[in-house]
Amino acid sequence: MTEAGARVTRAERRRRTEARILAAAARLFAESGYADTTIRAVAAAAGVNPGLVMHYFGSKEELFLSVARARPSGPLGGEPEQVVEQMLDRLAASMADEPVESLAVLRSMLTHPGASDAAAEGAARYRAQLAEAIPAADAGVRAALISAVLIGVILGRHLLKLEELRDAPPEQIAELLRPCLRSLTGADG
């Protein structure tokens, strides 16, 4: 094997190991929250030595922030009708496949400042994109309401496990929310 091939192999091994650690950490932070998730538990779940977790991420805080940043959502854009459909598509995907990175932040945001900051930062970016697409003087308030509703649905389905939300098909929830989101974004006007 050439030296370049060995470097690629090492780089690929590192990427895979980091991905395993992030996946394990996301799952544990989502299940247990920040306070009850330990570096040792993450390492055991990822099948690595705890020292390797610290080597790659430096601290539990940095590991958590890496998890929080791991699932960036793409930008929203277009006319209000298009934005509504983009939001509903993302919501349906989050209801179908448990969004562990988002849940890790949501579960921990009330008890850990880093999670609170990560949630506030992500929510602010989302609201700003949303407000840009809403042709109304009170676009910021409308964007905040939409954000609160969508976060509430995800919390209710995955963390609170409200029976009706947990068992409802994502398509049904999207259909029920569509008129509300169309109204708030001005897609109906």
N, C-alpha and C positions, 0 to 999 in steps of 0.2 A: 504494500500500500504506500502511496506517495505521502510526503509530508502534508501536502494540501488536503489529501483525502483523509488523513488522520485528524487534521484540524476540523474539517467538516463533521466528521464523526463525533469528535469531542463536543463541538458546538451543538450538534443535533442532540446528543445525550443530555447536555446541559439544558437545552430548551425543553426536552421531554420531562426531565426531572423537575424543572421549575413548574411546568404545566401540571404535573401530578401533585406537587405540593400545593399549588394554587387551588386545584380542584378539591383536594382534601380539606384545605382550610375553608374554602367557600362553604362546603357542605357542613363542616363543624360549626362555623360561625352562624350559619343559618339555623342549625338545629339547637345550638346551645347558647348563642350570644357571645359577645366579646369576653365577658368576665369569666365564663366557664370553659372557654376554649384555651387549651394549653399548647405550647410548642411541642411538647412530647406527644400529645394526642394527634396533632397534625402530622408529625413525623411518622408515627405508627400507622396512621391511615394512609399515608403516601408511600409507606414502605422504605423510608430512609432514616438516617441517623438525625437526631435533633440538631446536631452541630451543622449539618448540611442546610437545614432550614435557616438557621442563623447566618450561615455563610452567604446564602443567596439573598436573604431579606433583611438581615441585621437586627431586627427586633419584632416582637409581636405586633406592635403598632404599624410598622412598615409592611408587614405581611398583610395585616388587615386593610391598609390603604391600597395595597396592590390588588387585593380581592375586590375592593370597592370600585377600582378603576378598570377591572378586567372585562366588564361587559358594557362598553360604551354603546349608547344607542345612536344610530345615525341621525343626521339632521332631519328636521321636519321642514317641509316647504311646499310652496304652490298655493293654489287658491284654497279658500276655507273648506270646500267640499273634498279636495284632495287630502288636506291635513286631517280631516275627520277620518277618512278611510285609512290613512297611515297610522293614526292613533289606535283605531280599532284593530288593525292587523297586528300591531305590536302587543296590544292587550290580549288578543286571542292567543298569540304565541306564548305570552307570559302565563296564561292560564293553562295552556296545554302542557308546556314544559316548565316545571318549577324553576324560576329564575334564581338559582342559589346565590349568585353574587348580590343581586338586589335584596334578596331576603336577609342575607347576612347584615347588610347595612340597616335595613328596616328593623330587624329584631334588636339591634344593638344601639340604634340612634337615640333612644331615650336614656340610656345608662352610660354611654361612653362618648366623650367629647369628639374623638376622632371620627366616630361613626356619624355623629350629629353633623359635624363639619362636612363630611363626604356626602351625606344625604342632602344637606342644604346647598352645597355646590352643584351637585347633579340636578337638583330640582330647579335651581335658579337658571341654569343653562336651558333646561327644557322649557320652563315658563317663558324665557326670553324669546326662544324660537317660536313658541306658540303665539305669544303676544304679537310678534311681527306679522303673523298670518291672519290676525283678527282685525277686520276693518271697523273698529269701534273705539270711541274715546276712552272707554273703560277696559281696554284690552288686557291690561295687567290683572285686573280683578277677575276677569273671565278666565284668563290663563291659570290663575291660582285656583279657581273653583274646579276647572277641568283636572288639574294636577291632583287636587285633593280627592276627587271622585275616583280617579284611576288608581291612586295609591290605596284608597279604601277598598277597592275591589280586590286588589292583589293581597292586601293584608287579610281581608275577610276570607278569601279562598285558601291561601297557603299557610298563614300563621294562626289565625283564629279558627280556621277550618269550619266556618259557618256552613252547616249542612246544605242549605239551598244553593249557596254559591259554589261550594266544593263539588256538588253533584251536577250542576247545570252545565250543559255543553257550552264551550266558549262562543260558538256561533249565536246561541240564544242570548247570552249576556251582551254580545256586541249589538245584536238587533235591538235589544231593549234600551241600550245606551245611545244608539245612533240619533234619535230625535233630540235628546238632551244635548249631545255634543254639537249637533248641527245648529241648534238654537244658540248655544254659548259662543260658537265660533262665527256666527253670522252667516253660515252657509244657507240658511233658509231665507235670508233677507235680500 
